[in-house]
Amino acid sequence: MQSATGINGLDIILGGGLPTGSAIIVEGAPGTGKTTLGIQYLYNGIQQYNENGIFITFEEFPDQIYTDMKRFGWDLQALERNNQLRVISLSPETLIQQMRETDGLFETLIKEIDCRRIVIDSISLLKFLNRDSEIKGREILYTLRNILRKFKLTSLLIQEQSDLNAEHVPFEHFIFDGLIRLSLKEHLQLFRQRTMEVLKMRGSSILEGEHIYRITEEGIYVVLASRTVADIQDSESELRLKTGIQSLDDILGGGLDRGNIYMLDTNSKANYRNIITSILAERIKAGDQLLTILSSIQSIEELAALLKLHQVDLNKVIEEKKMYFIEHYNRPLPESWRNSVFHVNDLDNEKYNHFLKYELYPKIHSDLKNEKNWFIYYDLNAIINERGTDYVLRHFATETASARSKGMTVLVLCNFKEVGNNVASFLERSCNGVLKTWVDGSYQYLQITKASNGDISKPYLLENMQDFPYIRLI
């Protein structure tokens, strides 16, 4: 179960909210809004989720808290009169003493308002109750954690920012369940920018990275790093093309956008073939017409073997005239496949364009009129090798724009490093989405670096598996 914060963006980062009953550190420098976040968590808990709360402060008087929070429209005193909130000011020593006592002040307060949430501001002072004994200081933190767990309270424990340059990790980072860090940094030497990062959260997955937040008239407002201009999309829409890899579909918001141009930026070290094969197999199963421009390193026979692993019989697909190939290389073919393969190895660029314009495109246009969906895949590096970079620069944007206007979906394989920065920038501008996969040491990663909705994903580990669909993103 999760305890939603009700704070814009934060619950998405947390995958729904704080794990119920957890104790979370909120760490930051003065002025980052730690207290505001804590009060907002309690206020939203009462107003939105019917969960009463307690705010314990060691340094502020309640009257100051009431005054500070009124600027957000939060009437804390009204909540206290309704027995939904308690704002308590006491010393760290008194808190620990009362927490240890059966039927003490702490237990009485919890039972009195049926408390579910608590914020303590700040545990930095608790750590220094026994400055001369590190062991006793740790015992106090253990006591705090264990009693909070005993009463099943979901807790935010505020503390001043620790030394980020310290060689050791602070003890409290280990024993508590999560860590949310608020930072205030210079940005472009013009202004200071507030960022929030969830560094740890036991029992839940999180949206990693630093996210900008603002302190508005309504409190903390978080803008997700990967969704600054994202549009709301229907992941189950017929306009979303499944890739056959569920984890990839999830990252893409349900799949590829039909009628868009996608680029897979990769290299020979990365295992991209299973990604491509899964997408092609899924399109075949969905009944799409396919056109594939073969590369120098993959023959039709090799593609057939990979498709077979994805429960697709290429012989049957070719027999049903649902897949066609453009072949730049003089390689032998089974007789039954010849009518589906266009050999262009002896065509210069002018004749190749004539073939596309007057032989291939008319067939595709005819199918489109009959409401057949087309999916096109090819290795752009092969086109560059055979036709030259100038050919790609002259024709790629025009061809992709034409495909997009007709509702055709195109997946292009390319190595951005191999084609150079200028060509890579041109290609990226000409497509709607870019999927990048690369190898770092013994691990492979995949990231969405451009999407039609502006969404940029975090890097995911690409795990190869023995079982179908042979790939999983983590």
C-alpha positions in Angstrom: 0.0 0.0 0.0 1.0 3.6 -0.6 0.4 6.9 1.1 -0.1 9.4 -1.6 1.4 12.9 -1.0 -1.0 14.7 -3.2 1.9 16.9 -4.4 2.0 17.4 -8.1 4.6 15.2 -9.8 6.0 13.7 -6.6 3.5 10.8 -6.5 4.5 9.9 -10.1 8.2 9.9 -9.1 7.3 7.6 -6.2 5.1 5.3 -8.3 2.0 6.3 -6.4 3.2 7.6 -3.1 5.2 6.8 0.0 5.1 3.1 1.1 2.6 3.0 3.9 4.4 2.8 7.3 7.7 3.9 6.0 10.0 6.5 7.5 11.5 8.8 4.9 14.3 11.4 5.2 13.7 14.8 3.5 17.1 16.4 3.2 18.1 19.8 2.0 19.8 23.1 2.6 18.0 26.0 4.3 15.5 27.6 2.0 14.7 24.5 -0.1 11.2 24.1 1.2 11.6 21.1 3.5 9.1 22.3 6.1 6.7 23.3 3.4 6.8 19.9 1.8 6.2 18.3 5.2 3.2 20.4 6.1 1.8 20.0 2.5 2.1 16.2 3.0 0.1 16.4 6.2 -2.5 18.9 4.9 -3.1 16.9 1.7 -3.4 13.7 3.8 -6.2 15.3 5.8 -8.0 17.0 3.0 -7.7 14.4 0.3 -7.1 11.1 1.9 -8.8 11.3 5.4 -5.5 10.6 7.1 -4.8 12.7 10.2 -1.4 13.9 11.1 1.1 15.4 13.6 3.8 18.0 13.0 6.6 18.0 15.6 9.0 20.9 15.5 12.1 21.4 17.7 12.9 25.0 16.7 9.7 26.8 15.7 6.7 27.9 17.8 3.3 26.7 16.5 2.2 30.4 15.9 5.0 30.9 13.4 4.1 27.6 11.6 0.4 28.8 11.4 1.4 32.2 10.0 3.9 30.8 7.4 1.5 28.2 6.0 -1.4 30.6 5.7 0.2 32.0 2.5 -0.6 28.7 0.9 -4.2 28.9 2.1 -3.6 26.2 4.7 -5.6 26.9 7.9 -3.8 24.6 10.3 -5.6 25.8 13.4 -9.0 24.9 11.9 -7.7 21.4 11.3 -6.5 21.2 14.9 -9.9 22.3 16.2 -11.4 19.4 14.1 -9.0 16.9 15.8 -7.4 16.2 12.4 -4.0 17.8 13.1 -1.6 18.5 15.9 1.3 21.0 15.7 3.6 20.3 18.6 6.7 22.2 19.7 9.0 20.4 22.2 12.6 19.6 22.8 14.3 16.5 21.2 15.0 15.1 24.6 11.3 15.3 25.6 10.2 13.7 22.3 12.5 10.6 22.8 11.5 10.3 26.4 7.8 10.5 25.7 8.1 8.0 22.7 9.7 5.5 25.1 7.0 5.7 27.7 3.9 3.5 27.5 0.8 5.7 27.4 3.1 8.7 27.2 2.4 12.0 25.4 3.4 10.6 22.0 1.1 7.6 22.2 -1.7 9.7 23.6 -1.5 12.2 20.7 -1.6 9.4 18.1 -4.6 7.7 19.6 -6.4 11.1 20.3 -6.6 12.0 16.6 -6.1 8.5 15.0 -2.8 9.7 13.5 -1.6 8.1 10.2 1.1 10.6 9.1 3.8 12.4 11.0 6.5 14.9 10.2 9.4 15.6 12.5 11.4 18.8 12.0 14.3 18.1 12.2 16.2 14.9 13.1 19.4 16.9 12.7 19.0 17.9 16.4 18.2 14.4 17.5 21.6 13.2 16.2 23.4 15.6 18.5 21.7 14.6 21.8 24.8 12.6 22.6 27.6 14.3 20.7 30.2 12.5 22.8 28.9 9.0 22.0 28.2 8.0 18.4 26.8 4.7 19.6 24.2 6.4 21.7 23.3 8.8 18.9 22.6 5.8 16.7 20.5 4.2 19.4 18.3 7.3 19.5 17.8 7.0 15.7 17.0 3.3 16.0 14.5 4.1 18.8 12.8 6.7 16.6 12.6 4.4 13.6 11.3 1.4 15.7 8.6 3.4 17.5 7.4 5.0 14.2 7.1 1.5 12.8 5.4 0.2 15.9 2.5 2.7 15.4 2.5 2.1 11.6 3.0 5.8 10.9 4.1 7.1 7.5 6.8 9.6 8.4 8.8 12.4 6.9 11.9 13.2 8.9 13.4 16.5 7.9 17.1 17.1 8.3 19.6 19.7 7.2 21.6 18.7 4.1 24.6 16.4 4.9 28.0 17.1 3.4 27.8 15.7 -0.2 31.6 15.6 -0.3 31.9 13.3 2.7 33.6 10.0 2.0 31.1 8.0 4.1 27.3 7.8 3.8 25.5 9.1 6.9 24.3 6.4 9.2 20.6 7.6 9.0 20.6 7.0 5.2 21.0 3.3 5.9 18.4 2.7 8.6 15.5 4.7 7.3 13.4 3.6 4.3 13.9 6.4 1.9 15.7 9.6 1.1 14.3 12.6 -0.8 16.9 15.4 -1.5 15.9 19.0 -2.2 18.6 21.1 -3.7 19.1 24.8 -4.6 21.7 25.3 -7.4 22.9 28.1 -9.5 21.5 27.8 -13.0 23.2 29.4 -16.0 24.7 32.0 -13.6 21.4 33.8 -13.7 19.2 32.3 -11.0 19.0 29.5 -8.5 17.1 26.4 -9.5 15.3 24.0 -7.1 15.6 20.3 -7.8 14.2 17.3 -6.1 15.7 13.8 -6.4 14.5 10.5 -4.7 17.7 8.7 -4.0 16.2 5.7 -2.1 12.8 4.3 -1.5 12.4 0.8 -0.1 9.5 -1.3 -1.4 8.8 0.8 -4.6 10.2 1.7 -7.9 11.0 5.4 -8.5 11.4 7.7 -11.5 15.1 8.5 -11.3 16.8 11.8 -11.9 16.6 15.3 -10.7 13.3 17.1 -11.2 12.7 20.8 -11.0 10.2 22.0 -8.5 8.7 25.4 -7.6 7.2 26.8 -4.4 4.0 28.2 -5.7 0.9 29.8 -4.0 -0.4 26.3 -3.6 2.8 24.8 -2.2 5.4 22.5 -3.7 4.9 21.8 -7.4 7.2 19.3 -9.2 7.8 19.3 -12.9 9.0 15.8 -14.0 12.3 15.9 -15.9 11.1 13.4 -18.6 7.7 15.0 -19.1 8.2 18.7 -19.3 6.1 19.0 -22.5 4.5 15.6 -22.6 1.0 15.1 -24.0 -1.6 12.8 -22.5 -1.8 9.7 -24.7 -4.0 6.7 -24.9 -1.8 3.7 -24.6 -4.5 1.4 -25.8 -5.3 3.5 -28.9 -5.4 1.7 -32.3 -2.8 4.3 -33.3 -0.3 2.8 -30.9 1.7 0.0 -32.5 2.8 -2.7 -30.1 6.5 -3.7 -30.3 6.0 -7.2 -28.9 8.2 -6.2 -25.9 5.9 -5.1 -23.1 8.5 -3.2 -21.1 9.4 -1.2 -24.3 5.7 -0.5 -25.0 5.3 0.8 -21.4 8.2 3.2 -21.9 6.8 4.4 -25.3 3.4 5.0 -23.7 1.7 2.0 -25.3 3.9 1.5 -28.4 5.0 3.3 -31.5 2.8 6.0 -33.0 1.3 4.9 -36.3 2.3 7.1 -39.2 5.5 8.3 -37.4 9.2 7.9 -38.3 11.4 6.3 -35.8 15.2 6.0 -35.7 17.1 3.3 -33.8 20.5 4.6 -33.1 22.8 1.6 -32.4 26.1 0.0 -33.3 27.5 -3.5 -34.1 28.2 -4.2 -30.4 24.6 -3.8 -29.3 22.0 -6.6 -29.6 19.5 -4.7 -31.7 18.3 -7.7 -33.9 15.9 -9.0 -31.3 14.4 -5.6 -30.9 13.9 -5.2 -34.7 12.6 -8.8 -35.1 10.1 -8.4 -32.3 8.7 -5.2 -33.9 8.5 -6.8 -37.3 6.9 -10.0 -36.0 4.3 -8.0 -34.1 3.4 -6.0 -37.2 3.1 -9.2 -39.3 0.8 -10.7 -36.6 -1.3 -7.5 -36.7 -1.8 -7.9 -40.4 0.3 -5.0 -41.7 2.1 -5.0 -45.1 5.8 -4.8 -44.7 8.7 -3.5 -46.8 12.3 -4.2 -45.7 15.4 -2.8 -47.2 18.0 -5.5 -46.5 21.4 -4.6 -45.1 24.8 -6.2 -46.1 25.0 -8.1 -42.8 21.5 -9.7 -42.8 20.1 -11.9 -45.5 16.4 -12.9 -45.8 17.3 -16.4 -44.6 18.8 -14.9 -41.4 15.7 -12.7 -40.9 13.5 -15.8 -41.5 15.3 -17.7 -38.7 14.8 -14.8 -36.2 11.2 -14.4 -37.1 10.6 -18.1 -36.6 11.7 -17.6 -32.9 8.9 -15.1 -32.7 6.3 -17.6 -34.0 6.2 -16.1 -37.6 6.6 -18.3 -40.7 8.2 -16.0 -43.3 7.5 -18.5 -46.1 3.7 -18.1 -45.4 4.0 -14.3 -45.1 5.7 -14.1 -48.5 3.2 -16.5 -50.0 0.4 -14.3 -48.8 2.2 -11.3 -50.4 2.4 -9.4 -47.1 6.2 -8.7 -47.1 8.5 -7.3 -49.7 12.3 -6.7 -49.8 14.7 -4.4 -51.5 18.0 -6.1 -52.1 21.2 -4.2 -52.9 23.4 -7.3 -52.9 23.5 -10.2 -55.4 22.7 -13.0 -53.0 21.0 -16.3 -53.9 17.3 -16.7 -53.0 14.8 -19.6 -52.8 12.7 -19.6 -56.0 9.5 -19.1 -54.0 10.8 -15.8 -52.6 11.8 -14.1 -55.9 8.5 -12.3 -56.6 8.8 -10.6 -53.2 12.4 -9.3 -53.7 13.3 -6.3 -55.8 17.0 -6.4 -56.8 18.4 -3.0 -57.2 22.2 -3.7 -57.0 22.7 -2.8 -60.7 20.7 0.5 -60.5 22.4 3.8 -60.1 20.8 6.5 -58.0 18.7 7.9 -60.8 17.3 4.6 -61.8 16.8 3.6 -58.2 14.7 6.7 -57.7 12.7 5.8 -60.8 12.1 2.3 -59.5 10.8 3.7 -56.2 8.6 6.3 -57.8 7.1 4.4 -60.6 7.2 0.7 -59.5 7.2 0.4 -55.8 5.3 3.5 -54.5 2.3 2.9 -56.8 1.8 -0.6 -55.3 2.0 0.8 -51.8 -0.5 3.6 -52.7 -2.9 1.1 -54.1 -2.8 -0.9 -50.9 -3.3 2.3 -48.8 -6.5 3.0 -50.8 -7.7 -0.5 -49.7 -7.1 0.5 -46.1 -4.0 -1.7 -45.6 -1.4 -0.5 -43.2 2.2 -0.4 -44.3 5.3 -0.7 -42.0 8.7 0.0 -43.5 12.0 -1.0 -42.0 15.6 -0.5 -43.3 19.2 -0.1 -42.3 20.2 3.4 -43.3 23.9 2.6 -43.0 23.4 0.2 -45.9 21.8 3.0 -48.0 24.7 5.3 -47.2 27.2 2.7 -48.1 25.6 1.9 -51.4 24.1 5.3 -52.4 26.3 7.7 -50.5 25.7 10.4 -47.8 24.7 13.0 -50.4 21.9 10.8 -51.6 20.5 10.4 -48.1 20.7 14.1 -47.4 18.8 14.9 -50.6 16.1 12.3 -50.3 15.6 11.1 -46.7 13.5 14.0 -45.5 11.3 13.9 -48.6 10.7 10.2 -48.4 9.9 10.2 -44.7 7.6 13.2 -45.1 5.7 11.3 -47.9 5.5 8.2 -45.8 4.2 10.2 -42.8 1.6 11.9 -44.9 0.2 8.5 -46.1 0.1 7.1 -42.6 2.9 4.7 -43.0 5.1 3.9 -40.0 8.9 3.7 -40.7 11.6 2.3 -38.5 15.2 3.2 -39.6 18.4 1.6 -38.2 21.4 3.9 -38.1 24.7 4.4 -36.3 24.8 8.2 -35.5 28.5 8.0 -34.6 29.3 6.4 -37.9 27.5 8.9 -40.0 28.9 12.0 -38.2 27.3 14.7 -36.1 26.0 16.8 -38.9 24.2 14.0 -40.7 23.0 12.6 -37.4 21.5 15.9 -36.5 19.7 16.1 -39.8 18.3 12.6 -39.4 17.1 13.3 -35.9 15.3 16.4 -37.1 13.6 14.4 -39.9 12.1 11.8 -37.6 9.5 11.8 -34.8 11.3 9.5 -32.3 14.8 8.2 -31.5 15.5 5.0 -29.6 19.2 4.7 -28.6 20.8 1.5 -27.5 24.5 1.1 -26.6 26.9 -1.2 -24.7 28.8 0.0 -21.7 31.2 -2.7 -20.4 29.2 -5.9 -19.9 25.8 -4.2 -20.0 23.5 -2.9 -22.7 21.2 0.1 -22.3 18.3 1.6 -24.2 16.9 5.1 -23.9 14.2 7.1 -25.7 16.1 10.3 -26.6 13.3 11.8 -28.7 9.6 11.2 -28.8 6.6 12.7 -30.6 5.2 13.9 -27.2 8.5 15.4 -26.0 9.1 12.6 -23.5 12.7 11.6 -22.8 13.1 8.4 -20.8 15.8 7.4 -18.4 18.4 4.8 -19.6 17.1 1.2 -19.1 19.2 -1.9 -18.8 18.5 -4.3 -21.7 18.5 -7.9 -20.4 18.7 -10.8 -22.9 16.5 -13.7 -21.9 16.3 -17.3 -23.1 12.5 -17.2 -23.3 10.2 -15.2 -25.6 10.3 -12.3 -26.3 14.0 -12.7 -25.5 14.4 -9.1 -24.3 13.4 -7.2 -21.1 14.0 -3.6 -20.1 14.8 -2.9 -16.5 
